[in-house]
Amino acid sequence: MSKEFNVVIERDEDGYYVASVPALRGCHTQAKSLDVLMRRVQEAISLCLEVENPL
């Protein structure tokens, strides 16, 4: 099953991209490039969902 989430991306004062997922409390990550950020935010979402819904 596939889920979609809105992701807010901002750039901080040090030049890092910061991604937050408003629908998942505490779900955020950062990276120096957008390519890496996209991979990391997918991983962060998976981990946040796993913590919210343990097996």
C-alpha positions as CSV (number, residue, x, y, z in Angstrom):
1,M,0.0,0.0,0.0
2,S,1.3,3.4,-0.9
3,K,0.8,6.6,1.1
4,E,1.5,10.2,0.1
5,F,2.6,12.9,2.5
6,N,3.2,16.6,2.1
7,V,6.8,17.5,2.7
8,V,8.0,21.1,3.6
9,I,11.5,21.8,2.5
10,E,13.5,24.8,3.7
11,R,17.1,25.9,3.5
12,D,18.8,26.8,6.8
13,E,21.4,29.5,7.4
14,D,24.2,26.9,6.9
15,G,23.0,25.9,3.5
16,Y,21.5,22.6,4.5
17,Y,18.1,21.6,3.1
18,V,15.7,20.6,5.9
19,A,12.6,18.5,5.2
20,S,9.6,18.2,7.6
21,V,6.5,16.1,7.3
22,P,3.7,18.0,9.1
23,A,1.4,14.9,9.2
24,L,4.0,12.9,11.2
25,R,5.0,14.5,14.5
26,G,8.8,14.6,14.8
27,C,9.4,13.5,11.2
28,H,12.2,15.6,9.7
29,T,15.7,15.2,8.2
30,Q,18.3,17.3,6.6
31,A,21.0,17.1,3.8
32,K,23.4,19.2,1.9
33,S,21.8,18.4,-1.5
34,L,18.2,17.8,-2.6
35,D,19.0,14.4,-4.1
36,V,20.2,13.1,-0.7
37,L,17.4,14.9,1.1
38,M,14.8,13.0,-1.0
39,R,16.3,9.7,-0.1
40,R,16.5,10.6,3.6
41,V,13.0,11.9,3.8
42,Q,11.6,8.7,2.4
43,E,13.6,6.8,5.0
44,A,12.5,9.2,7.8
45,I,8.8,8.7,6.8
46,S,9.2,4.9,6.9
47,L,10.8,5.1,10.3
48,C,8.1,7.4,11.7
49,L,5.4,5.2,10.4
50,E,7.0,2.2,11.9
51,V,7.2,3.9,15.3
52,E,3.6,5.0,15.1
53,N,2.3,1.6,14.0
54,P,4.6,-1.1,15.4
55,L,3.8,-4.7,14.4
